[in-house]
Amino acid sequence: MNCHFLQPQIIAPLLARVILGVLFLFQGIDKIFLVGVKEEITTIEPAYLKIKMPDFFIKLVAYFTSYAELIGGFLLIIGLFKFSALYLLGIDLLVVSIGMSLLNPVWKMDLVFPRLALLIFLLIYPANLDVITLQHLIQHFR
């Protein structure tokens, strides 16, 4: 018995999407519900104010990254609006990378690089093979 959904080319994007989604979702949950965005701002603000980053911009970026990670991660896990979520999370990674580079041009990419690698994989992997998604289920029953 050859089950279509157990083929490696079907499982690969599912695993990558769910793992990336979990990484971002829990990062967003931590920032929003456990630590709190205001507390995160209090933690990062002094370093960015020291390099003359406007206060409103620090707050805007902190809220954007927190909610982008929460919402984008959730959407990836369930497989809904995958490319919109990937683009949103790509912008998030870009913003975080720029922010980290402003503070320290030679910063460790150990937290960003795995997420970036999974994100790029999902962007270039054939979308028609990523079928274990809520989006695919909805389209199938239309």
C-alpha positions in Angstrom: 0.0 0.0 0.0 1.6 3.3 -1.2 0.1 6.2 0.7 0.4 9.4 -1.2 0.8 11.5 2.0 3.7 9.5 3.3 6.0 10.2 0.4 9.2 12.2 1.3 8.4 15.0 -1.1 5.1 15.6 0.8 6.5 15.2 4.3 9.6 17.4 3.7 7.6 20.7 3.4 5.3 19.7 6.2 8.1 19.1 8.6 9.9 22.3 7.6 6.8 24.4 7.7 5.6 23.1 11.1 9.1 23.3 12.7 9.6 26.9 11.4 6.1 27.7 12.6 6.7 26.4 16.0 10.0 28.3 16.3 8.3 31.6 15.5 5.0 30.9 17.3 6.7 30.2 20.6 9.0 33.2 20.1 5.9 35.3 19.6 4.1 33.7 22.6 7.2 34.4 24.8 7.4 38.0 23.7 3.7 38.8 23.9 2.3 36.7 26.8 5.2 35.5 29.0 7.7 38.4 28.9 5.5 41.0 27.5 6.3 43.4 24.6 6.7 46.4 27.1 9.2 44.4 29.1 11.0 43.5 25.9 11.2 47.1 24.9 12.5 48.0 28.4 15.3 45.4 27.8 16.3 46.4 24.3 15.6 50.1 24.4 18.8 51.4 26.1 21.1 49.8 23.5 19.1 51.2 20.6 18.8 54.7 22.2 22.5 54.7 22.6 22.9 54.5 18.8 20.4 57.2 18.4 17.4 55.0 17.2 14.2 57.0 17.7 12.1 55.7 20.6 8.9 55.4 18.6 10.8 53.2 16.0 12.1 50.9 18.7 8.5 50.4 20.0 7.1 49.9 16.5 9.7 47.3 15.6 9.2 45.5 18.9 5.5 45.2 18.4 5.8 44.3 14.7 8.3 41.5 15.3 6.4 40.1 18.2 3.1 39.9 16.4 4.6 38.9 13.1 6.2 35.9 14.8 3.1 34.9 16.6 0.7 35.2 13.7 3.2 34.0 11.0 4.2 31.0 13.1 0.6 30.0 13.7 -0.3 30.4 10.0 2.6 28.2 9.0 1.7 25.5 11.5 -1.9 25.2 10.2 -0.9 25.8 6.6 -3.0 28.8 5.8 -1.8 31.8 3.7 1.7 30.1 3.7 3.4 32.5 1.3 2.0 35.6 3.1 3.2 34.2 6.4 6.7 33.4 4.9 7.0 36.9 3.4 6.0 38.4 6.8 8.5 36.3 8.6 11.1 37.1 6.0 10.6 40.8 6.7 10.8 40.0 10.4 14.2 38.2 10.0 15.4 41.1 7.9 14.4 43.7 10.5 15.9 41.6 13.3 19.1 41.1 11.3 19.4 44.8 10.6 18.7 45.6 14.3 21.3 43.2 15.5 23.9 44.5 12.9 23.4 48.0 14.1 24.3 47.0 17.6 27.1 44.7 16.7 28.2 44.2 13.0 29.7 40.8 13.9 26.8 39.3 15.8 26.2 35.5 16.1 23.6 34.3 13.6 22.9 31.1 15.5 19.2 32.0 16.1 18.5 33.6 12.8 20.3 31.3 10.3 18.3 28.1 10.9 15.0 30.1 10.6 16.3 31.7 7.4 17.4 28.4 5.9 13.9 26.8 6.6 12.2 29.9 5.3 14.2 29.9 2.0 13.6 26.1 1.6 9.8 26.7 1.9 9.9 29.6 -0.6 11.7 27.6 -3.3 10.2 24.1 -2.7 7.4 23.4 -5.2 4.2 24.7 -3.6 2.1 21.9 -5.3 3.9 19.3 -3.1 3.0 21.1 0.2 -0.5 19.5 0.4 -0.9 18.7 4.1 -2.3 22.2 4.9 -5.5 23.8 5.9 -5.4 25.8 2.7 -5.3 22.6 0.6 -8.1 21.1 2.6 -10.3 24.1 2.1 -9.6 24.2 -1.7 -10.2 20.5 -1.9 -13.8 20.8 -0.5 -14.8 23.8 -2.6 
